[in-house]
Amino acid sequence: MSVRRVVPNIQSDTSGENKDFYGLLGFEEVMNHGWIMTLASPSAPAAQISFMTDDATAPVAPDLSVEVDDVDAAYAIMRDSGAEIVHPLQDEEWGVRRFFVRDPNGRVVNVLGHN
């Protein structure tokens, strides 16, 4: 299993203001589902930041997202380690398979892979 990217998720109700502010640094909108918007660098597409009001299909909003090449393997590793699974492994309608796990600092990590 390898990591493809890590994206901070910032809870915010001001996505438009964030889009304008981070646009000054060269970020462009690459995804917007209303409840979550992701900005990325055109020259380094894996350099991303997301802003969310909440998570539309999970009980909590994650603090960061880690995209891996094999989300099922990541889930098995985390489950077998005894880590707290906050949101079960599932396929989402927008094309990702994901689960949430709590890290040792209490942060919620969204571990995902694209379908």
N, CA, C and O atoms as a GROMACS GRO file, in nm:
protein
  460
    1MET      N    1   0.085  -0.118   0.000
    1MET     CA    2   0.000   0.000   0.000
    1MET      C    3   0.089   0.123   0.000
    1MET      O    4   0.189   0.128   0.072
    2SER      N    5   0.053   0.222  -0.081
    2SER     CA    6   0.129   0.348  -0.081
    2SER      C    7   0.034   0.467  -0.073
    2SER      O    8  -0.082   0.460  -0.113
    3VAL      N    9   0.088   0.576  -0.021
    3VAL     CA   10   0.012   0.701  -0.006
    3VAL      C   11   0.024   0.780  -0.135
    3VAL      O   12   0.133   0.799  -0.188
    4ARG      N   13  -0.088   0.827  -0.185
    4ARG     CA   14  -0.090   0.910  -0.306
    4ARG      C   15  -0.090   1.059  -0.275
    4ARG      O   16  -0.027   1.138  -0.346
    5ARG      N   17  -0.161   1.098  -0.168
    5ARG     CA   18  -0.166   1.240  -0.128
    5ARG      C   19  -0.225   1.252   0.012
    5ARG      O   20  -0.294   1.162   0.059
    6VAL      N   21  -0.196   1.363   0.076
    6VAL     CA   22  -0.252   1.397   0.205
    6VAL      C   23  -0.313   1.536   0.191
    6VAL      O   24  -0.247   1.628   0.143
    7VAL      N   25  -0.438   1.550   0.232
    7VAL     CA   26  -0.511   1.676   0.216
    7VAL      C   27  -0.566   1.721   0.351
    7VAL      O   28  -0.644   1.648   0.413
    8PRO      N   29  -0.529   1.840   0.399
    8PRO     CA   30  -0.593   1.891   0.520
    8PRO      C   31  -0.738   1.927   0.491
    8PRO      O   32  -0.770   1.981   0.385
    9ASN      N   33  -0.826   1.897   0.586
    9ASN     CA   34  -0.968   1.931   0.576
    9ASN      C   35  -0.997   2.037   0.682
    9ASN      O   36  -0.984   2.011   0.802
   10ILE      N   37  -1.034   2.154   0.639
   10ILE     CA   38  -1.061   2.264   0.730
   10ILE      C   39  -1.211   2.287   0.737
   10ILE      O   40  -1.276   2.310   0.635
   11GLN      N   41  -1.266   2.279   0.858
   11GLN     CA   42  -1.409   2.307   0.874
   11GLN      C   43  -1.430   2.457   0.860
   11GLN      O   44  -1.366   2.538   0.927
   12SER      N   45  -1.523   2.494   0.770
   12SER     CA   46  -1.546   2.635   0.741
   12SER      C   47  -1.681   2.653   0.674
   12SER      O   48  -1.725   2.569   0.595
   13ASP      N   49  -1.745   2.763   0.705
   13ASP     CA   50  -1.870   2.802   0.638
   13ASP      C   51  -1.845   2.911   0.534
   13ASP      O   52  -1.940   2.967   0.479
   14THR      N   53  -1.719   2.942   0.507
   14THR     CA   54  -1.684   3.052   0.416
   14THR      C   55  -1.601   3.002   0.298
   14THR      O   56  -1.490   3.051   0.274
   15SER      N   57  -1.654   2.905   0.224
   15SER     CA   58  -1.578   2.847   0.114
   15SER      C   59  -1.544   2.951   0.006
   15SER      O   60  -1.435   2.947  -0.051
   16GLY      N   61  -1.635   3.042  -0.023
   16GLY     CA   62  -1.608   3.145  -0.123
   16GLY      C   63  -1.491   3.234  -0.084
   16GLY      O   64  -1.405   3.265  -0.167
   17GLU      N   65  -1.488   3.275   0.041
   17GLU     CA   66  -1.378   3.357   0.090
   17GLU      C   67  -1.246   3.279   0.087
   17GLU      O   68  -1.142   3.335   0.054
   18ASN      N   69  -1.251   3.151   0.122
   18ASN     CA   70  -1.131   3.068   0.118
   18ASN      C   71  -1.083   3.049  -0.026
   18ASN      O   72  -0.963   3.051  -0.052
   19LYS      N   73  -1.177   3.030  -0.117
   19LYS     CA   74  -1.140   3.015  -0.259
   19LYS      C   75  -1.068   3.140  -0.306
   19LYS      O   76  -0.966   3.130  -0.375
   20ASP      N   77  -1.118   3.257  -0.272
   20ASP     CA   78  -1.054   3.383  -0.312
   20ASP      C   79  -0.916   3.398  -0.248
   20ASP      O   80  -0.819   3.433  -0.315
   21PHE      N   81  -0.908   3.372  -0.116
   21PHE     CA   82  -0.782   3.388  -0.044
   21PHE      C   83  -0.674   3.294  -0.098
   21PHE      O   84  -0.564   3.338  -0.132
   22TYR      N   85  -0.706   3.164  -0.106
   22TYR     CA   86  -0.607   3.067  -0.152
   22TYR      C   87  -0.582   3.078  -0.302
   22TYR      O   88  -0.478   3.034  -0.352
   23GLY      N   89  -0.678   3.137  -0.373
   23GLY     CA   90  -0.655   3.167  -0.515
   23GLY      C   91  -0.539   3.265  -0.534
   23GLY      O   92  -0.467   3.258  -0.633
   24LEU      N   93  -0.522   3.355  -0.437
   24LEU     CA   94  -0.409   3.448  -0.442
   24LEU      C   95  -0.276   3.374  -0.435
   24LEU      O   96  -0.174   3.425  -0.481
   25LEU      N   97  -0.277   3.254  -0.377
   25LEU     CA   98  -0.156   3.173  -0.367
   25LEU      C   99  -0.143   3.074  -0.484
   25LEU      O  100  -0.049   2.995  -0.487
   26GLY      N  101  -0.236   3.080  -0.577
   26GLY     CA  102  -0.228   2.996  -0.696
   26GLY      C  103  -0.315   2.873  -0.696
   26GLY      O  104  -0.310   2.794  -0.790
   27PHE      N  105  -0.396   2.853  -0.591
   27PHE     CA  106  -0.485   2.737  -0.587
   27PHE      C  107  -0.608   2.761  -0.674
   27PHE      O  108  -0.656   2.874  -0.686
   28GLU      N  109  -0.659   2.653  -0.733
   28GLU     CA  110  -0.781   2.658  -0.814
   28GLU      C  111  -0.878   2.550  -0.766
   28GLU      O  112  -0.836   2.445  -0.719
   29GLU      N  113  -1.007   2.578  -0.780
   29GLU     CA  114  -1.109   2.481  -0.740
   29GLU      C  115  -1.105   2.360  -0.832
   29GLU      O  116  -1.108   2.374  -0.954
   30VAL      N  117  -1.098   2.240  -0.773
   30VAL     CA  118  -1.099   2.117  -0.851
   30VAL      C  119  -1.219   2.029  -0.818
   30VAL      O  120  -1.250   1.935  -0.892
   31MET      N  121  -1.288   2.058  -0.706
   31MET     CA  122  -1.406   1.982  -0.668
   31MET      C  123  -1.491   2.068  -0.577
   31MET      O  124  -1.440   2.141  -0.492
   32ASN      N  125  -1.623   2.060  -0.597
   32ASN     CA  126  -1.715   2.132  -0.509
   32ASN      C  127  -1.848   2.056  -0.506
   32ASN      O  128  -1.921   2.051  -0.604
   33HIS      N  129  -1.877   1.997  -0.390
   33HIS     CA  130  -2.003   1.924  -0.370
   33HIS      C  131  -2.100   2.003  -0.283
   33HIS      O  132  -2.200   1.949  -0.237
   34GLY      N  133  -2.071   2.130  -0.261
   34GLY     CA  134  -2.156   2.213  -0.176
   34GLY      C  135  -2.113   2.206  -0.031
   34GLY      O  136  -2.092   2.310   0.032
   35TRP      N  137  -2.099   2.088   0.024
   35TRP     CA  138  -2.057   2.071   0.163
   35TRP      C  139  -1.905   2.059   0.176
   35TRP      O  140  -1.850   2.075   0.285
   36ILE      N  141  -1.838   2.029   0.064
   36ILE     CA  142  -1.692   2.023   0.061
   36ILE      C  143  -1.642   2.080  -0.070
   36ILE      O  144  -1.696   2.053  -0.177
   37MET      N  145  -1.536   2.162  -0.059
   37MET     CA  146  -1.472   2.220  -0.177
   37MET      C  147  -1.322   2.191  -0.164
   37MET      O  148  -1.264   2.210  -0.058
   38THR      N  149  -1.261   2.146  -0.273
   38THR     CA  150  -1.118   2.119  -0.274
   38THR      C  151  -1.049   2.211  -0.374
   38THR      O  152  -1.094   2.227  -0.487
   39LEU      N  153  -0.940   2.270  -0.328
   39LEU     CA  154  -0.856   2.354  -0.413
   39LEU      C  155  -0.724   2.282  -0.434
   39LEU      O  156  -0.676   2.212  -0.345
   40ALA      N  157  -0.664   2.300  -0.552
   40ALA     CA  158  -0.537   2.236  -0.583
   40ALA      C  159  -0.448   2.331  -0.661
   40ALA      O  160  -0.494   2.427  -0.722
   41SER      N  161  -0.320   2.302  -0.656
   41SER     CA  162  -0.222   2.377  -0.735
   41SER      C  163  -0.220   2.321  -0.876
   41SER      O  164  -0.204   2.200  -0.893
   42PRO      N  165  -0.236   2.405  -0.979
   42PRO     CA  166  -0.232   2.356  -1.117
   42PRO      C  167  -0.096   2.295  -1.153
   42PRO      O  168  -0.089   2.203  -1.235
   43SER      N  169   0.011   2.345  -1.093
   43SER     CA  170   0.145   2.296  -1.126
   43SER      C  171   0.183   2.171  -1.045
   43SER      O  172   0.274   2.098  -1.084
   44ALA      N  173   0.115   2.147  -0.935
   44ALA     CA  174   0.139   2.029  -0.851
   44ALA      C  175   0.004   1.979  -0.801
   44ALA      O  176  -0.031   2.006  -0.686
   45PRO      N  177  -0.073   1.908  -0.884
   45PRO     CA  178  -0.211   1.873  -0.852
   45PRO      C  179  -0.232   1.799  -0.720
   45PRO      O  180  -0.343   1.804  -0.666
   46ALA      N  181  -0.132   1.731  -0.668
   46ALA     CA  182  -0.148   1.662  -0.540
   46ALA      C  183  -0.139   1.758  -0.422
   46ALA      O  184  -0.171   1.719  -0.309
   47ALA      N  185  -0.097   1.883  -0.444
   47ALA     CA  186  -0.094   1.984  -0.338
   47ALA      C  187  -0.235   2.041  -0.327
   47ALA      O  188  -0.277   2.122  -0.410
   48GLN      N  189  -0.308   1.998  -0.225
   48GLN     CA  190  -0.450   2.031  -0.213
   48GLN      C  191  -0.485   2.072  -0.071
   48GLN      O  192  -0.414   2.042   0.025
   49ILE      N  193  -0.598   2.142  -0.062
   49ILE     CA  194  -0.659   2.178   0.066
   49ILE      C  195  -0.810   2.174   0.047
   49ILE      O  196  -0.862   2.219  -0.055
   50SER      N  197  -0.881   2.119   0.145
   50SER     CA  198  -1.027   2.110   0.136
   50SER      C  199  -1.091   2.190   0.249
   50SER      O  200  -1.037   2.202   0.359
   51PHE      N  201  -1.208   2.245   0.219
   51PHE     CA  202  -1.289   2.321   0.315
   51PHE      C  203  -1.426   2.256   0.319
   51PHE      O  204  -1.488   2.235   0.214
   52MET      N  205  -1.474   2.223   0.439
   52MET     CA  206  -1.604   2.157   0.449
   52MET      C  207  -1.687   2.216   0.562
   52MET      O  208  -1.635   2.257   0.666
   53THR      N  209  -1.816   2.219   0.539
   53THR     CA  210  -1.908   2.261   0.645
   53THR      C  211  -1.930   2.146   0.742
   53THR      O  212  -1.935   2.166   0.863
   54ASP      N  213  -1.944   2.027   0.688
   54ASP     CA  214  -1.959   1.902   0.762
   54ASP      C  215  -1.937   1.791   0.661
   54ASP      O  216  -1.906   1.818   0.546
   55ASP      N  217  -1.953   1.668   0.702
   55ASP     CA  218  -1.942   1.557   0.608
   55ASP      C  219  -2.082   1.506   0.581
   55ASP      O  220  -2.154   1.471   0.674
   56ALA      N  221  -2.120   1.502   0.456
   56ALA     CA  222  -2.258   1.469   0.420
   56ALA      C  223  -2.298   1.325   0.453
   56ALA      O  224  -2.416   1.298   0.471
   57THR      N  225  -2.203   1.232   0.462
   57THR     CA  226  -2.241   1.093   0.484
   57THR      C  227  -2.171   1.028   0.604
   57THR      O  228  -2.173   0.906   0.617
   58ALA      N  229  -2.110   1.108   0.689
   58ALA     CA  230  -2.041   1.052   0.805
   58ALA      C  231  -2.081   1.130   0.931
   58ALA      O  232  -2.127   1.243   0.922
   59PRO      N  233  -2.064   1.068   1.047
   59PRO     CA  234  -2.107   1.131   1.171
   59PRO      C  235  -2.019   1.247   1.217
   59PRO      O  236  -2.062   1.329   1.299
   60VAL      N  237  -1.897   1.255   1.167
   60VAL     CA  238  -1.803   1.361   1.203
   60VAL      C  239  -1.732   1.410   1.079
   60VAL      O  240  -1.727   1.340   0.978
   61ALA      N  241  -1.676   1.530   1.086
   61ALA     CA  242  -1.594   1.582   0.977
   61ALA      C  243  -1.448   1.544   1.005
   61ALA      O  244  -1.399   1.568   1.116
   62PRO      N  245  -1.380   1.486   0.908
   62PRO     CA  246  -1.241   1.447   0.931
   62PRO      C  247  -1.147   1.567   0.933
   62PRO      O  248  -1.175   1.671   0.873
   63ASP      N  249  -1.035   1.550   1.003
   63ASP     CA  250  -0.934   1.656   1.010
   63ASP      C  251  -0.842   1.655   0.888
   63ASP      O  252  -0.792   1.760   0.847
   64LEU      N  253  -0.820   1.538   0.831
   64LEU     CA  254  -0.738   1.529   0.711
   64LEU      C  255  -0.777   1.405   0.634
   64LEU      O  256  -0.839   1.312   0.687
   65SER      N  257  -0.740   1.405   0.507
   65SER     CA  258  -0.766   1.290   0.420
   65SER      C  259  -0.634   1.235   0.370
   65SER      O  260  -0.543   1.310   0.335
   66VAL      N  261  -0.625   1.102   0.369
   66VAL     CA  262  -0.508   1.034   0.316
   66VAL      C  263  -0.557   0.941   0.206
   66VAL      O  264  -0.631   0.846   0.232
   67GLU      N  265  -0.516   0.970   0.083
   67GLU     CA  266  -0.552   0.883  -0.029
   67GLU      C  267  -0.445   0.776  -0.044
   67GLU      O  268  -0.326   0.806  -0.052
   68VAL      N  269  -0.490   0.651  -0.047
   68VAL     CA  270  -0.399   0.538  -0.064
   68VAL      C  271  -0.436   0.460  -0.189
   68VAL      O  272  -0.546   0.474  -0.242
   69ASP      N  273  -0.343   0.376  -0.235
   69ASP     CA  274  -0.372   0.298  -0.356
   69ASP      C  275  -0.455   0.173  -0.327
   69ASP      O  276  -0.512   0.115  -0.419
   70ASP      N  277  -0.464   0.131  -0.199
   70ASP     CA  278  -0.543   0.013  -0.162
   70ASP      C  279  -0.614   0.039  -0.029
   70ASP      O  280  -0.561   0.007   0.078
   71VAL      N  281  -0.732   0.097  -0.036
   71VAL     CA  282  -0.805   0.135   0.085
   71VAL      C  283  -0.849   0.013   0.164
   71VAL      O  284  -0.858   0.020   0.287
   72ASP      N  285  -0.877  -0.099   0.098
   72ASP     CA  286  -0.916  -0.219   0.170
   72ASP      C  287  -0.800  -0.272   0.255
   72ASP      O  288  -0.821  -0.317   0.368
   73ALA      N  289  -0.679  -0.268   0.202
   73ALA     CA  290  -0.562  -0.310   0.278
   73ALA      C  291  -0.539  -0.216   0.396
   73ALA      O  292  -0.508  -0.260   0.506
   74ALA      N  293  -0.555  -0.086   0.373
   74ALA     CA  294  -0.538   0.012   0.481
   74ALA      C  295  -0.641  -0.013   0.591
   74ALA      O  296  -0.608  -0.006   0.709
   75TYR      N  297  -0.763  -0.042   0.553
   75TYR     CA  298  -0.868  -0.070   0.652
   75TYR      C  299  -0.832  -0.194   0.734
   75TYR      O  300  -0.844  -0.193   0.857
   76ALA      N  301  -0.788  -0.300   0.668
   76ALA     CA  302  -0.752  -0.423   0.739
   76ALA      C  303  -0.638  -0.398   0.837
   76ALA      O  304  -0.640  -0.448   0.950
   77ILE      N  305  -0.539  -0.321   0.796
   77ILE     CA  306  -0.426  -0.289   0.882
   77ILE      C  307  -0.472  -0.211   1.005
   77ILE      O  308  -0.434  -0.244   1.117
   78MET      N  309  -0.554  -0.109   0.984
   78MET     CA  310  -0.601  -0.027   1.096
   78MET      C  311  -0.692  -0.107   1.189
   78MET      O  312  -0.679  -0.098   1.311
   79ARG      N  313  -0.782  -0.183   1.133
   79ARG     CA  314  -0.872  -0.266   1.214
   79ARG      C  315  -0.792  -0.366   1.297
   79ARG      O  316  -0.815  -0.380   1.417
   80ASP      N  317  -0.698  -0.435   1.232
   80ASP     CA  318  -0.618  -0.537   1.301
   80ASP      C  319  -0.526  -0.477   1.407
   80ASP      O  320  -0.489  -0.546   1.502
   81SER      N  321  -0.490  -0.350   1.391
   81SER     CA  322  -0.402  -0.285   1.489
   81SER      C  323  -0.478  -0.244   1.616
   81SER      O  324  -0.417  -0.213   1.718
   82GLY      N  325  -0.611  -0.245   1.608
   82GLY     CA  326  -0.693  -0.203   1.720
   82GLY      C  327  -0.726  -0.055   1.719
   82GLY      O  328  -0.786  -0.005   1.814
   83ALA      N  329  -0.687   0.016   1.612
   83ALA     CA  330  -0.719   0.158   1.600
   83ALA      C  331  -0.871   0.176   1.600
   83ALA      O  332  -0.945   0.089   1.554
   84GLU      N  333  -0.916   0.291   1.651
   84GLU     CA  334  -1.059   0.319   1.656
   84GLU      C  335  -1.112   0.357   1.518
   84GLU      O  336  -1.075   0.460   1.462
   85ILE      N  337  -1.198   0.273   1.464
   85ILE     CA  338  -1.264   0.304   1.336
   85ILE      C  339  -1.384   0.391   1.370
   85ILE      O  340  -1.476   0.347   1.439
   86VAL      N  341  -1.382   0.514   1.322
   86VAL     CA  342  -1.486   0.612   1.354
   86VAL      C  343  -1.603   0.603   1.256
   86VAL      O  344  -1.718   0.631   1.292
   87HIS      N  345  -1.573   0.564   1.133
   87HIS     CA  346  -1.675   0.552   1.027
   87HIS      C  347  -1.636   0.430   0.943
   87HIS      O  348  -1.522   0.421   0.898
   88PRO      N  349  -1.729   0.337   0.921
   88PRO     CA  350  -1.693   0.211   0.856
   88PRO      C  351  -1.654   0.227   0.708
   88PRO      O  352  -1.689   0.325   0.643
   89LEU      N  353  -1.583   0.130   0.659
   89LEU     CA  354  -1.545   0.126   0.518
   89LEU      C  355  -1.670   0.118   0.432
   89LEU      O  356  -1.755   0.032   0.452
   90GLN      N  357  -1.680   0.208   0.336
   90GLN     CA  358  -1.796   0.209   0.246
   90GLN      C  359  -1.764   0.283   0.118
   90GLN      O  360  -1.671   0.364   0.112
   91ASP      N  361  -1.844   0.254   0.015
   91ASP     CA  362  -1.835   0.325  -0.113
   91ASP      C  363  -1.927   0.446  -0.107
   91ASP      O  364  -2.041   0.437  -0.062
   92GLU      N  365  -1.876   0.559  -0.154
   92GLU     CA  366  -1.955   0.682  -0.158
   92GLU      C  367  -2.002   0.709  -0.301
   92GLU      O  368  -1.937   0.668  -0.398
   93GLU      N  369  -2.114   0.777  -0.313
   93GLU     CA  370  -2.174   0.802  -0.445
   93GLU      C  371  -2.088   0.889  -0.536
   93GLU      O  372  -2.108   0.889  -0.657
   94TRP      N  373  -1.993   0.963  -0.480
   94TRP     CA  374  -1.909   1.051  -0.562
   94TRP      C  375  -1.778   0.984  -0.605
   94TRP      O  376  -1.685   1.051  -0.650
   95GLY      N  377  -1.771   0.851  -0.592
   95GLY     CA  378  -1.660   0.778  -0.652
   95GLY      C  379  -1.541   0.745  -0.565
   95GLY      O  380  -1.432   0.719  -0.616
   96VAL      N  381  -1.559   0.746  -0.433
   96VAL     CA  382  -1.449   0.705  -0.345
   96VAL      C  383  -1.495   0.591  -0.254
   96VAL      O  384  -1.614   0.577  -0.225
   97ARG      N  385  -1.401   0.513  -0.211
   97ARG     CA  386  -1.422   0.411  -0.108
   97ARG      C  387  -1.340   0.461   0.010
   97ARG      O  388  -1.223   0.495  -0.006
   98ARG      N  389  -1.401   0.466   0.132
   98ARG     CA  390  -1.332   0.530   0.243
   98ARG      C  391  -1.378   0.478   0.377
   98ARG      O  392  -1.481   0.412   0.390
   99PHE      N  393  -1.296   0.510   0.479
   99PHE     CA  394  -1.330   0.488   0.619
   99PHE      C  395  -1.259   0.596   0.699
   99PHE      O  396  -1.164   0.659   0.651
  100PHE      N  397  -1.306   0.618   0.822
  100PHE     CA  398  -1.242   0.713   0.912
  100PHE      C  399  -1.181   0.637   1.028
  100PHE      O  400  -1.239   0.542   1.079
  101VAL      N  401  -1.062   0.681   1.068
  101VAL     CA  402  -0.993   0.621   1.182
  101VAL      C  403  -0.939   0.734   1.269
  101VAL      O  404  -0.902   0.840   1.218
  102ARG      N  405  -0.934   0.711   1.400
  102ARG     CA  406  -0.882   0.813   1.491
  102ARG      C  407  -0.733   0.789   1.514
  102ARG      O  408  -0.691   0.677   1.544
  103ASP      N  409  -0.652   0.895   1.499
  103ASP     CA  410  -0.508   0.884   1.522
  103ASP      C  411  -0.475   0.898   1.670
  103ASP      O  412  -0.565   0.930   1.749
  104PRO      N  413  -0.350   0.877   1.712
  104PRO     CA  414  -0.316   0.885   1.854
  104PRO      C  415  -0.339   1.022   1.917
  104PRO      O  416  -0.346   1.033   2.040
  105ASN      N  417  -0.351   1.128   1.836
  105ASN     CA  418  -0.376   1.263   1.886
  105ASN      C  419  -0.524   1.296   1.895
  105ASN      O  420  -0.561   1.406   1.936
  106GLY      N  421  -0.610   1.201   1.858
  106GLY     CA  422  -0.754   1.223   1.860
  106GLY      C  423  -0.808   1.280   1.731
  106GLY      O  424  -0.928   1.306   1.721
  107ARG      N  425  -0.722   1.300   1.633
  107ARG     CA  426  -0.766   1.353   1.502
  107ARG      C  427  -0.835   1.243   1.421
  107ARG      O  428  -0.798   1.126   1.428
  108VAL      N  429  -0.935   1.283   1.345
  108VAL     CA  430  -1.006   1.188   1.260
  108VAL      C  431  -0.946   1.194   1.120
  108VAL      O  432  -0.940   1.300   1.057
  109VAL      N  433  -0.902   1.078   1.072
  109VAL     CA  434  -0.838   1.067   0.942
  109VAL      C  435  -0.931   0.994   0.845
  109VAL      O  436  -0.975   0.883   0.873
  110ASN      N  437  -0.959   1.057   0.733
  110ASN     CA  438  -1.039   1.001   0.626
  110ASN      C  439  -0.941   0.927   0.534
  110ASN      O  440  -0.861   0.990   0.465
  111VAL      N  441  -0.946   0.794   0.533
  111VAL     CA  442  -0.858   0.715   0.448
  111VAL      C  443  -0.942   0.672   0.328
  111VAL      O  444  -1.046   0.609   0.344
  112LEU      N  445  -0.896   0.705   0.208
  112LEU     CA  446  -0.978   0.684   0.090
  112LEU      C  447  -0.898   0.637  -0.030
  112LEU      O  448  -0.776   0.651  -0.037
  113GLY      N  449  -0.971   0.582  -0.123
  113GLY     CA  450  -0.919   0.547  -0.255
  113GLY      C  451  -1.028   0.577  -0.355
  113GLY      O  452  -1.146   0.566  -0.325
  114HIS      N  453  -0.987   0.616  -0.474
  114HIS     CA  454  -1.086   0.645  -0.580
  114HIS      C  455  -1.125   0.516  -0.649
  114HIS      O  456  -1.041   0.429  -0.676
  115ASN      N  457  -1.256   0.503  -0.679
  115ASN     CA  458  -1.306   0.385  -0.750
  115ASN      C  459  -1.275   0.395  -0.896
  115ASN      O  460  -1.310   0.305  -0.973
   0.00000   0.00000   0.00000
